[in-house]
Amino acid sequence: MNAQLSKKIHRVAEFMANWGTVVVIILLIAVFSSLMPNIFPTRANFTTILRSICIVSIMAMGKTFAIAVDGIDLSIGIAATFSCTLVTALFVWYAVPTPIAILIVIVAAMAIGLCNSFIIVKLKVPPMLATLSMSFFFEGLYLTLAGGGAISETMHMVGGRQAIGTISTAFKSIGRQPWIFIITIACVAFVHIFFEHTKAGRYIYIVGDNPTVARLSGISVGLYKTVAYVMCSFFGCIAGLVICARTGGAQIGSGTGYLMPSVAATFIGVSLAGKKKANALGTFFGAMLVGILENGLTMVGVPYYSLNIVKGAVLAIAVTMNYMR
């Protein structure tokens, strides 16, 4: 009997380790639905939840690359803010056409990833310290670009001159339904296919698991770490573009608030389906868990300024379970 009981407990523990994220999501939906039966389990509210996790999910896709190589990128929030600020400035101050402005911003944001990877790969600085230092550098850069303030249409520039450009309606549409959902799904699908069905994705996993074995196998560890950090900044850029489209401008620190939820989503999703490594679907479910938790707690009356307590606790639990495993 003891052996059978032990096997059952082991199977339950293994199931929860693999599918605990999905189970917790279902439990949260059940609890909040019972507490607020006329508000929470409605189509409008679930649409709100999905819309609220879109930017977190996009940014978390970038974090997935960094964690896959056993690193971390603390500059992705600044990459999003920098991209949002730069694209708004190009639109509003210089009336740059939308495709050209987007291309410029993507190139500039990927340069952040190159800077990170150079410091990490070539100078051998730990990823946390390298990306933290780049966060301060690019934060100062975007604040200098914006003159220390927000950028919006019809604003008065330095010297009293009024801004000449506008943000196109087509660009603003990517921050609304259904385009924001389509972009998020496309990002998740791309990352999933990249890691599950391409040689580069498998090599990144090998580099993250054991760089020594990867090097002895002929895999360029530095190259694939560089790819990972550049892709991280790329998805930070996409998140920044969506933020600009949603808000119609650039605010100070507009992307930094998404950093902690994206980190939590990535670590929560590591264990999904027994992957035990960063993966796109797990990250998306992690973002969903964070979004449902935040939405439900807000509805039951938890003040917005107290939500970080819960987010921090969720992140601490996710990181602890990941390292315990």
N, C-alpha and C positions, 0 to 999 in steps of 0.2 A: 504493500500500500504506500509506504513512504517513497519508494522508487517511482511509482506511478504518479503520486502527488508532485514529486520533484520534477518529473517530466512535464506535467501539465503547467506547473508554475514557470518552467523554463520556456515552454511554447508561448504562454501568455506574455512573458517578459520580452521574448523575441518579437512577437507580433507588435507589442507596444513600441519597441525600439524602431521597428520598420514603418509602422503606420500610425504612431502616436499623434503625429501632426494632424492627420485626417480625423482621427478619433476626437481630438480636442476641438477641432473646428465644428464637428457635428454636435458635441456637447455644448459648446458656446452658443450655437444657433438654437439648440433646444432650450437652454436656460434663459437666454434673452427673449426668446419667443414666448415662453411661459410668463415672464415678468411683464412683457409689453405685447400682448397678443394682437392688438389692433395697430401697432406701429412698426415693430421690428420685422415680422415675417411678411413684409409687403414687397411687391415688385419694385416700387419706387425706392424703398430703402436699400434693397439689394443692388439696385442700379447705382445708388449713391456710394455704397461700399466699394463696388467694382471701380467706379470712377476715382474714388479716393486712393485706391492702391495702384493705379496705373503708373504714376511717376515713381513710386517706391519700387514697383516691380521692374521697371526699365532700369533704374539705377542699380537695383540688386542683381540684374543680369551682368552688369559690369563687375560687381563685387564677386560674382561667381568665378570669373576668370582669375581674379587675384587670389582667392582662397584656393582655387584648384592647383596653383603652383606653390601652395603652402606659404602664401604671403598675405598681405593685407594692404588696402589702399585707403588711407584716411583723407586723400585729396579729392575724392570723387564728388563730394558735395560742393567743393570750391570749383571743380571743373564744370559742374552744372550751373553754378552762379555766374562763373566767368563767361560761359557760353550764352547764357540768358542776357547778360549785360552787353556782350559784344554784338550779338545779333540785333538787339534793340537799338544800340548806337548806330549800327550800319543802316538800319531801316529809317530811324527817326532823324539822325543828324546828317546823313549823307545820301539818303534816298537810293540806296543800293538795291538793285533788283533782287527779288526773293531767292532765286536759285544760286546766284553768285554769293549772296550774303550767307546762305546756309553752307555752301562749299568752303568759304573762308573760315567760318566758325568751326566746322569739322576739322579742318587742317590745324587750326590753332589749338583746339582741344586735344587732338592727338599728340601735339607737341608736348603737352603736359605729361602724357604717358611716356613719351620718349625721355623726358627729363627724369621722371621717376625711375625708369628702367636703367638709365645710364648710371645714376647714383647707386642703385641696388646691385646691378650686374657688374659694372666696371669698378666702382669704388668700394664695393662690398659693404655698404651701409645697410643695417637691418631695415626691412621694408617699413616698419612702423615709424622709425625715425626719419627715413627718407621722405615718405609721403607726407608726414606731419610738417617737415620743413618746407616742402613744396606748397603745402596748404597756405602757410603764412606768406610765402613769396607771391603766389598767384592771387591771394586775397588782397594783398597790397596793390597788385597790378590792376585788378578789376576796380578797386576803390579809386585808384588814381585815374583810371579811364573814365569812371562815372563822376569824377569830381567829388567823391564822398557822399553822393546822394542817389536818388532814384532817377530813372530815365523813362520818360513817357511822351506820348504824342502831344504836340502843340506846346511843349515845355519851352521855357526861355533859357537859352544857353548862356555861357559866360560872355559878358559884353552886352547882354540884353537882346541878342538876336534870337528870333523864334525859330524853332526846329522846322525844317522844310519837308520832312518825309513823314510817311505813315506806315503802319503795319497793315499789310494787305489782308483783306477779308479771307482769302484762300489760306493764308498762313494761320490766321486765328482759328480757322475751322479745325485744325489738327489738335487743338486743345479741347474740343467739344465732341460729343457723341455724333456719329459712331466712330469717327476717325481716331480718337484717343484709344478706343478699345482695339481697333484694327492695328494700330502701331504697337500697342503692348503685346498683342497676340503674335505679331510678326517678330518682335524682339525675342519673345520666349521660344517661338518655333525655331528661329535662327540659332540660338544658343543650344537648344536641345539637339538639333541636327549636327551642329558643329562638334559637340562633345561625343555624341553617340555614333556618328556615322562618318567622321573624317579622320584621316591620319593625324592631322595637326591636333585635333582634340584629344586623341589617345596619347599623343606625345606629351601634351601639357599635363595630363593626369600622371604619366610616368615621371615627369620632372618633379611634380609635386609630391609624389609618393617616395621617390628615392633618387635624388639628383646624381648620386654616384653611379648607380646602376644605369641611369639614363646616359650619362657621359661615356661609360664603358661600352654601351650599346651603340655608340656613334651618334647619339642625339645631341644636338646643339642646345645645351641647357640655357645659355645666355639668350639665344634667339627666341626660344619659346617663352622664356620669362618676359622678354621684351614684348612679344606678341600679346601676352596676357595683360600687361599693364597698359599697353596702347589700346586694347579693346576695352579695358575698364574705363579709360578716359573717354573713349568713343561713346559708350553708353551713357556716361555722365553728360556728354554733350547732347545726346538725343533727349535726355531728361530735361536739360536746360532749355532746349528749343520748345519742348512741350509746355514747360512752365511759362515761358514768354508768351506762347499762344494762348494759354489759359488766362493769364493775368493782363495781357495787353501792354506789357512793359517790363521793366527790370527793377526789382526792389533789392535793397541791401540784404545779403544773406538769404536770397530767395531759394537757394538749393541746399543750404546747409542743414535745414530742418529735416531733410529726408535721409540724412546720413545714418543716424542710429537705427531707424526702422529698416533700412536696406541691409545693414549689417545683421540685425536680428533675423530678418527673413532668410538671409543666406545661411546662417548657422543653424536655424531651425530646420531648414530643408535638407541639411547634409544627410540625415538618416533615412529619408523617405525611400521606401521600397528596398531597404537594405543596401543602398548605394554606398553609404559611409564616405561620401565625398561630395563636394559641391556639384549640384546639378540644376538644370533649368526648371524642371517641373517641381522639384522640392523647394526651390527658392520661391517660385510662384505661390505654392501652397503656404509657405512661411509668410509671405506678404499678405496673403488672404487672412491668415490667422491674426496677424497684427492689426489688419484693417477691421475685422469683425470685432475684435476685442476693444479697439478704440471707439468704434461706432456704438457698440452696446453700452460701454461705460459712460459715454457722453449722454446717451439717452436716459440712463438711470440716475443722472444728476451729478456725476463725478466732474468737478471743475476741470477745465482744459489744462490749467497749470499743474494739475496733479497727475495728468496722464503719463508724464515722463517717469513717474515712480513705477508705474506698471510696466512701461516699455523697458525700463532699465532692469526690472526684475526678470522679465521674459528673456532679455538678452543674456543676463547672467546665468539663468537656468540653461539656456540653449548652449552657451559656450562651455559651461561646466560639464554638461552631459556629453558634449562632443569630445572634450579632453579626457573625461573619465572612460569613454569608449576606447 
